[in-house]
Amino acid sequence: MPNVGFRVFTAIQRPDKALIEKFRDVPVANICDNMGRIYSVDASIKPYNNVRLLGPALTVKVPLGDNLMFHKAMEMAQPGDIIAVDGEGCMDHSLCGEIMMRTAMKRGIAGFIVNGCIRDVEALRDMNFAVYAKGVQPKGPYKNGPGEINVPICIGGQAVLPGDILVGDADGVVVIRPADAADVYEKASKHHSMEAEKFRKIEEGTLDKSWIAETLTKKNCEII
């Protein structure tokens, strides 16, 4: 008999590692701009150090203030995975701290993104481990369950599915469906090259800004 709300799905279709790695140096803003500007998590989810987030999502859905299934997901995760936890945005208890972060690093897990709180932020600042979360709370979690692993979740207003590619930098996190990844990378890479060319023209003083006047004229802007 199904036990909805307390289940672990073990199968996850991870994208090719070479495809994921293509996004290593592509700014999140450039990726998002080439996904209709609608696939980034909202500003409530923040980075807590300067380590870039990159990897496939292993998703976890937990009840308020409980991390039992977060621990189970860490046992299941493969090297390079990002554990994405939907804690319903609870700000009353942290869902992980330094012990779990160091354990994850030892296992080769690439990072956490948490729709909820973390703790031990001072220690995290010096770790080579990416963590994004909604907030910080010193109170620890319960470990009673229930929860589910490898189901669709929501983080920062974005649906995250098992195996989605998560890319994060100081600007935030973008969610890429594996089926879209090759096309998104091609467009974002071209966008990145276009920006580099604009930076060059800015330094030379040759950047064309005539579009501003043209747009104002087209929209019948009155200049007093």
C-alpha positions as CSV (number, residue, x, y, z in Angstrom):
1,M,0.0,0.0,0.0
2,P,1.4,3.5,-0.9
3,N,2.5,5.6,1.9
4,V,2.1,9.1,0.4
5,G,4.2,11.7,2.2
6,F,6.7,9.2,3.6
7,R,8.4,7.7,0.5
8,V,11.9,7.3,-1.0
9,F,12.2,7.0,-4.8
10,T,15.6,5.6,-5.6
11,A,15.6,6.1,-9.3
12,I,16.9,9.4,-10.7
13,Q,18.0,10.2,-14.3
14,R,21.1,12.4,-14.0
15,P,22.2,14.4,-17.0
16,D,25.6,13.6,-18.6
17,K,28.4,15.1,-16.5
18,A,30.0,16.7,-19.5
19,L,26.8,18.6,-20.2
20,I,26.6,19.8,-16.6
21,E,30.2,20.9,-16.6
22,K,29.6,23.2,-19.6
23,F,27.9,25.6,-17.3
24,R,30.8,25.8,-14.9
25,D,31.9,29.4,-15.9
26,V,28.7,30.7,-17.4
27,P,27.1,33.5,-15.3
28,V,23.7,32.7,-13.9
29,A,22.3,36.0,-15.2
30,N,23.3,35.0,-18.8
31,I,21.7,31.6,-18.4
32,C,18.5,33.1,-17.0
33,D,18.2,35.7,-19.7
34,N,18.2,32.9,-22.2
35,M,15.4,31.0,-20.5
36,G,12.8,33.7,-20.8
37,R,13.9,35.3,-17.5
38,I,11.5,33.0,-15.6
39,Y,13.6,30.1,-14.3
40,S,15.6,31.6,-11.5
41,V,14.8,31.1,-7.8
42,D,13.6,34.3,-6.1
43,A,15.7,36.6,-4.0
44,S,14.7,34.9,-0.7
45,I,17.3,32.1,-1.5
46,K,20.8,33.4,-0.9
47,P,24.4,32.1,-1.1
48,Y,26.2,31.8,2.2
49,N,29.8,31.7,0.8
50,N,31.5,32.3,-2.5
51,V,31.4,28.8,-3.8
52,R,29.6,28.3,-7.1
53,L,26.7,25.8,-7.1
54,L,26.6,23.3,-10.0
55,G,25.2,19.8,-10.3
56,P,22.1,17.7,-10.7
57,A,19.3,18.0,-8.1
58,L,18.5,15.2,-5.7
59,T,15.3,16.5,-4.3
60,V,13.9,16.2,-0.7
61,K,10.6,17.3,0.7
62,V,10.4,17.6,4.5
63,P,7.9,18.8,7.1
64,L,8.4,22.0,9.1
65,G,11.7,21.9,11.0
66,D,12.5,18.2,10.4
67,N,15.5,16.8,8.6
68,L,15.2,13.0,8.8
69,M,14.9,12.6,5.0
70,F,17.7,15.2,4.4
71,H,20.0,12.7,6.2
72,K,18.6,9.8,4.2
73,A,19.2,11.8,1.0
74,M,22.8,12.3,1.9
75,E,23.3,8.6,2.2
76,M,21.8,8.2,-1.3
77,A,23.6,11.0,-3.1
78,Q,26.3,10.4,-5.7
79,P,29.4,12.6,-6.0
80,G,28.5,15.8,-7.7
81,D,24.9,15.9,-6.7
82,I,23.2,18.9,-5.2
83,I,20.8,18.1,-2.4
84,A,17.7,20.4,-2.9
85,V,15.5,20.5,0.2
86,D,12.0,22.0,0.3
87,G,11.5,22.8,4.0
88,E,8.3,24.8,3.3
89,G,10.3,28.0,3.9
90,C,10.3,27.3,7.7
91,M,12.3,30.0,9.6
92,D,11.9,28.4,13.1
93,H,14.5,25.6,12.9
94,S,17.6,25.0,10.9
95,L,17.7,21.9,8.7
96,C,21.5,21.5,8.5
97,G,24.7,22.8,9.9
98,E,28.4,22.2,9.9
99,I,28.3,18.5,10.7
100,M,26.1,17.7,7.8
101,M,28.0,20.1,5.5
102,R,31.3,18.4,6.3
103,T,29.8,15.0,5.9
104,A,28.5,15.9,2.5
105,M,31.8,17.3,1.4
106,K,33.5,14.1,2.5
107,R,31.0,12.1,0.3
108,G,31.7,14.4,-2.7
109,I,28.3,16.0,-2.7
110,A,28.6,19.4,-4.5
111,G,26.2,21.5,-2.4
112,F,22.9,22.2,-0.7
113,I,20.0,24.5,-1.6
114,V,17.5,24.8,1.2
115,N,14.0,26.3,1.2
116,G,14.4,26.9,4.9
117,C,17.2,27.7,7.4
118,I,20.8,26.6,8.0
119,R,23.2,27.3,10.8
120,D,27.0,27.4,11.5
121,V,27.4,30.1,8.9
122,E,30.7,31.3,10.2
123,A,32.2,27.9,9.6
124,L,30.6,27.7,6.2
125,R,32.3,30.8,5.0
126,D,35.6,29.0,4.9
127,M,34.3,25.8,3.4
128,N,34.8,24.8,-0.3
129,F,31.1,23.8,-0.3
130,A,28.2,25.6,-1.9
131,V,25.2,26.3,0.3
132,Y,22.1,28.4,-0.6
133,A,19.3,28.9,1.8
134,K,16.4,31.1,2.8
135,G,17.8,32.1,6.2
136,V,19.8,31.3,9.3
137,Q,18.4,29.9,12.6
138,P,20.5,28.5,15.5
139,K,17.7,26.1,16.7
140,G,18.3,22.6,15.4
141,P,15.8,20.3,13.6
142,Y,13.7,17.4,14.7
143,K,14.3,13.9,13.2
144,N,10.9,12.3,13.1
145,G,9.8,12.5,9.5
146,P,7.8,12.1,7.4
147,G,9.1,13.4,4.0
148,E,9.8,12.3,0.5
149,I,12.9,11.9,-1.7
150,N,13.2,12.4,-5.4
151,V,9.8,14.1,-5.9
152,P,9.0,17.5,-7.5
153,I,9.6,20.3,-5.0
154,C,9.4,24.0,-4.9
155,I,12.3,26.3,-3.9
156,G,12.2,30.1,-4.2
157,G,9.1,29.9,-6.4
158,Q,10.7,27.5,-8.8
159,A,9.7,23.8,-9.4
160,V,12.8,21.6,-9.1
161,L,12.6,18.1,-10.4
162,P,15.0,15.2,-9.7
163,G,17.9,15.5,-12.1
164,D,17.4,19.1,-13.0
165,I,20.7,21.0,-13.4
166,L,21.1,23.7,-10.7
167,V,23.6,26.5,-11.4
168,G,24.3,29.1,-8.7
169,D,26.6,32.1,-8.3
170,A,26.4,35.4,-6.3
171,D,23.4,36.5,-8.3
172,G,21.3,33.4,-7.4
173,V,20.3,30.0,-8.7
174,V,18.8,29.0,-12.0
175,V,17.0,25.7,-12.7
176,I,17.6,23.9,-16.1
177,R,15.6,20.9,-17.3
178,P,18.1,18.4,-18.8
179,A,16.2,18.2,-22.1
180,D,16.7,22.0,-22.5
181,A,20.3,22.1,-21.3
182,A,22.2,21.8,-24.6
183,D,20.2,24.6,-26.2
184,V,20.3,26.8,-23.2
185,Y,24.1,26.4,-23.0
186,E,24.6,27.4,-26.6
187,K,22.5,30.5,-26.2
188,A,24.0,31.5,-22.9
189,S,27.5,31.0,-24.2
190,K,26.8,33.3,-27.1
191,H,25.3,35.8,-24.7
192,H,28.5,35.7,-22.6
193,S,30.6,36.4,-25.7
194,M,28.4,39.3,-26.7
195,E,28.8,40.8,-23.2
196,A,32.6,40.4,-23.4
197,E,32.5,42.4,-26.7
198,K,30.4,45.1,-25.1
199,F,32.9,45.4,-22.3
200,R,35.7,45.9,-24.8
201,K,33.7,48.6,-26.6
202,I,33.0,50.3,-23.3
203,E,36.7,50.5,-22.6
204,E,37.3,51.9,-26.1
205,G,34.4,54.4,-25.8
206,T,32.8,52.9,-28.9
207,L,29.6,51.3,-27.4
208,D,26.6,52.3,-29.5
209,K,23.8,53.6,-27.3
210,S,21.6,55.0,-30.0
211,W,18.9,52.5,-29.2
212,I,17.9,54.6,-26.2
213,A,16.9,57.7,-28.3
214,E,15.3,55.4,-30.9
215,T,13.1,53.7,-28.2
216,L,12.0,56.9,-26.6
217,T,11.0,58.3,-30.0
218,K,9.1,55.2,-31.0
219,K,7.2,55.3,-27.7
220,N,6.4,59.0,-28.1
221,C,8.3,60.0,-25.0
222,E,7.8,63.8,-24.3
223,I,11.2,65.4,-23.4
224,I,10.6,68.7,-21.6
